[in-house]
Amino acid sequence: MPKMLLGEKVGMTQVFDEAGNVHGVTVIQLGPCHVLQVKTPEKDGYHALQIGYKEKPKKQANAPETGHAKKAGVAAKRFVREVRLGDAPAEAVGQELTVALFEGVAAVDIVGTMKGRGFSGVMKRHGFSGLETTHGVQRKHRAPGSIGPSQFPGHVRKNIRMNGQYGNSPKTSRNIKVYSIDPESNLMLVEGPVPGANGGFVLVRETKKLPKGTKR
Amino acid sequence: MSMNRIMEKVEAKSLRADRFEFEIGDSVEVQVRILEGDKERIQPFAGLVIARSGSGTREMFTVRRIVEGEGVERSFPLNSPKIAGLVVTRKAKVRRAKLYFLRDRVGKRAFRLKERPMNAPPADAEKKKSRKGKRAKAELAAAAEASGKAPAKKEKKERKKPAAKKTTK
């Protein structure tokens, strides 16, 4: 199966390597995940594994969730995602997947839910420069400026970047270096930041990107 | 495992085992490992500890000295393996945690602090004893056990007294 697991962002810290260099790392509690369902072409039209992370308290889980997880012999899960596969998997329903899966993986893609920033202007949301502070500019210092031509076409073109809800949406950070993994306590340390707040759920998969500087 | 415990566990690997004992105001010599080509050599940096900041693996301390009439400050990560050692050469009596006021001083006054004997107990020894809570207690008990003493019984009695007063009211 493609190397993919679910987990939780713990937070950032600094660690020293053997040479004495300091690394800013993000700690991720990765797994253990359980296979909740194996999808087959006969029944579902495609091959896939459904995996779940972290037990849901009995109070919060509804009957369908509980029943679905019961087939795998586990409690209902909080965070459930699907792994699409090319052909039938070796994994069976109920199998536990741990961070040991990522042994030897150099870099990963991480999908998390961004911190919500509410209704934001174009400067924060899209990195626009805004208008000038002085030289006669009045009350429009953070405005986007022109949003299109005049009588032709007579309307604003599609996909013009404007203000609006920013954050609280999925974000993928690609090609993040793996610093180390600890199968004993189900931890993965990656270099640099990871999308989302501490305690947010993340999906980690082996990256398809090549290391920086190499050519395909 | 709670998230804080996970963090502690991750950071524990990066914390140095030979925890240096020094305080603000101490004159110290920091032994810094330096790589020259493939040879390693130790370069000392002597000065006065004027600040300590951060916690866990991020803890830093700042050493100030005067080189050819010019003040030089260097901040070191306390837990860096690049610091081979730290020797306290003099202790001083200071009343604040950050000695930034020394930056404005020129000449001899720049380092004139009231000296303390080298074997003096740490300035915050008393404070540490009065700490409450499970963890402080556990630390105290461990320390007492290590030194072969029974844990202090006095403290318990003192704590009971105020509770008794309340009931009489």
Interface residues (C-beta under 8 A of the other chain):
Chain A: V10 G11 T13 Q14 V15 F16 E18 A19 G20 V22 V27 Q29 S185 L187 L189 N198 G199
Chain B: M1 M3 I6 M7 K9 V10 E11 K13 S14 R33 G56 T57 R58 P77 N79 S80 P81 K82
